[in-house]
Amino acid sequence: MSVASRFKNFLGLETKGYLAMPEPWYFELFGSAPSSSGVIVTPRVAMTCAPVRRAVQLISESIGQLPVHVYKTDGDGAKNRAPDHPAYALLHDEANDWTPASRFREEITRDALLYPNGGFAYINFVDDKPYELTRFNPEINPVIVEYVDSEPFYRVGDREIPRKNMLHIPSPALHGWGLVHDARDPIGLCLVMERHASRLFGNSARPSGLLTLKGKPGPADILKAATAWNATHGGSKSGGTAVLPLEAIWQSLTLTSVDAQFNESRKYQIDEIARVFGVPPSLLFEMDRAIKSNAEQQGREFLDFSLMSWITRWEGECRLKLFTPEERKIYTARFQTDEFLRADFLALMEGLGKGVAARIINPNEARTKIDLPAYAGGEKFENPNTTTATLTV
């Protein structure tokens, strides 16, 4: 028996099991599971797939770029920013001395998209107040989650982490194994097709045409014809006039139906990856069916049906772990999704103008949104379309 066979026998792999649907112990042991295409899809391997990388970065960077504020509800039910609460600085400014809050949220969300169980961070409390948040790197310090009667227990190596000290953004995947594991087949197929295309063009497997020499040319004649052709048509000299030593016929090779179907299959895999991560294909730069109107609509759908689920996860976990039971009655952490409008100045101005006209916000609050100073009288809730006012800056 070979060493490989003895190793398989030791692990129980000699049984005729179907590894495309592995037992849980296989995934836990190797950190990945084989796909039907034969590719072992790990989080690191999955990120070499262009559509996966784009989808993961799209969601995680979006969560990172949105500011988070802590609000306190007063006696009248109004919510006001509470920068004095310790959680405000951790979520809005910096998670710790070496990590900005925006990068912290991006990294934790990326972990939740790629790795089993989700993204994790240690909450360091000082005097019962959250002092700093430190990310657990899933490749260096993986967190093991065990559930007892649906109650989670956390462990890093031999160290048990109390639940109150663990910020946990769960993975939206079956059994908590991660999207990469659950979608290993579409990701694996996409990788196989990308690698096949790379090898095909890397090895110049498809020539641009065929040069046929009439008669019975010998090796020397073939060499002379090839040299003459490449001298006038090779590389940057394409389009020159070729003078050949023998009579020859040129036949151009065009794209076949098989090639066209291969390209269509590659585009379909982008749609599959978009389905897995819940993002519109146009945001993965698959623009075949995208026009200006539906691209804008798909951007809105990305916020409503994809990003909001992640925002809800973050807000719920922050409320549960960063505030005491008494504080939860009046404090909450909220993502500011209107920051997306900063990239669309016209839409931002239109929205602020309508808000001021409807007396939902006052002019000074609108100016704060675009980093402009307040002015005297700007705190009044008046409709500028029906009120004559004098502006004093």
Long-range contacts (C-beta under 8 A, 24 or more apart in sequence): 20-185, 24-175, 27-116, 27-177, 27-181, 32-180, 32-181, 32-184, 33-181, 33-184, 34-184, 35-184, 35-185, 35-187, 35-188, 35-189, 36-185, 36-188, 36-189, 37-185, 37-188, 37-189, 37-191, 37-192, 38-188, 38-192, 39-184, 39-187, 39-188, 39-191, 39-192, 41-180, 41-181, 41-184, 41-187, 41-188, 41-191, 42-180, 43-114, 43-115, 43-138, 43-178, 43-180, 44-139, 45-191, 46-114, 46-180, 46-187, 47-114, 48-191, 49-187, 49-190, 49-191, 49-194, 49-273, 50-194, 51-190, 51-269, 51-270, 51-273, 51-274, 51-284, 52-180, 52-187, 52-190, 52-273, 52-277, 54-283, 54-284, 54-285, 55-273, 55-274, 55-276, 55-277, 55-279, 55-284, 56-110, 56-113, 56-114, 56-277, 57-110, 58-279, 58-283, 58-284, 58-302, 59-109, 59-113, 59-277, 59-279, 59-306, 59-307, 59-310, 60-106, 60-107, 60-109, 60-110, 60-113, 61-106, 62-307, 63-105, 63-106, 63-109, 63-307, 63-310, 63-311, 63-314, 63-335, 64-102, 64-103, 64-105, 64-106, 64-109, 65-102, 65-339, 66-311, 66-335, 66-336, 66-337, 66-339, 66-340, 67-92, 67-335, 67-336, 67-339, 68-92, 68-101, 68-105, 68-314, 68-318, 68-333, 68-334, 68-335, 68-336, 69-333, 69-334, 69-336, 70-331, 70-332, 70-333, 70-334, 71-331, 71-332, 71-333, 71-334, 72-330, 72-331, 73-330, 73-331, 73-332, 79-332, 79-334, 82-331, 85-327, 85-331, 86-129, 86-130, 86-131, 87-130, 87-318, 87-322, 87-323, 87-331, 87-333, 90-130, 90-132, 90-133, 90-322, 91-318, 91-322, 91-333, 95-121, 95-132, 95-133, 95-134, 95-135, 96-132, 96-133, 96-134, 97-132, 99-133, 99-134, 99-135, 104-133, 104-135, 105-314, 107-135, 108-135, 108-167, 108-169, 109-169, 109-310, 109-314, 111-135, 111-138, 111-169, 112-169, 112-170, 112-171, 112-172, 112-310, 112-313, 113-171, 113-178, 113-179, 113-277, 114-138, 114-178, 114-179, 114-180, 115-142, 115-171, 115-178, 115-180, 116-171, 116-176, 116-177, 116-178, 116-181, 117-143, 117-145, 117-168, 117-170, 117-171, 117-176, 117-178, 118-168, 118-169, 118-170, 118-171, 118-176, 119-168, 119-169, 120-154, 120-166, 120-167, 120-168, 120-169, 121-166, 121-167, 122-161, 122-165, 122-166, 122-167, 123-164, 123-165, 123-166, 123-167, 123-321, 123-322, 124-165, 125-164, 125-165, 128-324, 130-321, 130-322, 133-167, 145-176, 164-321, 166-321, 167-317, 167-318, 167-321, 167-322, 168-317, 169-310, 169-313, 169-314, 169-317, 170-313, 172-309, 179-276, 179-277, 182-276, 183-273, 183-276, 186-269, 186-272, 186-273, 186-276, 187-273, 187-276, 189-269, 189-272, 190-266, 190-269, 190-270, 190-272, 190-273, 193-262, 193-265, 193-266, 193-269, 194-266, 197-262, 197-266, 206-253, 207-253, 208-252, 208-253, 209-250, 209-251, 209-252, 209-253, 210-250, 210-251, 210-253, 211-248, 211-249, 211-250, 211-251, 212-248, 212-249, 212-250, 212-251, 213-246, 213-247, 213-248, 214-246, 214-247, 214-248, 214-249, 215-246, 215-247, 217-246, 221-245, 221-246, 277-306, 278-305, 278-306, 278-309, 279-306, 303-337, 303-340, 307-337, 311-335, 311-337, 338-369, 356-383, 356-384, 357-383, 357-384, 357-385, 358-383, 359-383
